[in-house]
Amino acid sequence: MVLVTLVGEQLAMEGQEFTYLGSNSECKNCQLKTVCFNLKPGRSYRITKLREKSHDCNLHEGRVIVVEVEELPLTVTINKELPEGTTITVEKKDCKNIGCDSFDICTNTTHQNGKKYTIKKAYGKIKCPRHFHLYKVDVLD
């Protein structure tokens, strides 16, 4: 299924990646808001195709371009090594070690706690200063 949204013309390039931050109150009266707000807040996307249609926008400088996007996987940590294609439940980690290289993926707030995801790519074991056995994986819902 093709996912279509609108992005500012300065961002509109094939291959460009961005994180959707959510709806904006300035857009509440815009007739195109349902196209802009159809993405998942906090998730990252890659523009795969530009369409020829553009629109005026009060929020972006210039116009917005209609684009096709693909949702990018979430990078998280899991407690045991599992192969790609495995369906797992990802639990959020409670870690306060902000100096750790893996802090962002261990405490990723984008995924839903207890939700089932499929492992898209497995990277292997990561070094944890708290000595937890953790494995870095990309997941999709």
Secondary structure, DSSP 8 states (H G I E B T S, - for coil): --EEEEEETTT--TT-EEE-----GGGTT-TTHHHHT-S-TT-EEEEEEEEEEEEE-SSSSSEEEEEEEEE--EEEEESS---TT-EEE--------TTSTTHHHHT-SSS-TT-EEEEEEEEEEE--TT---EEEEEEE-
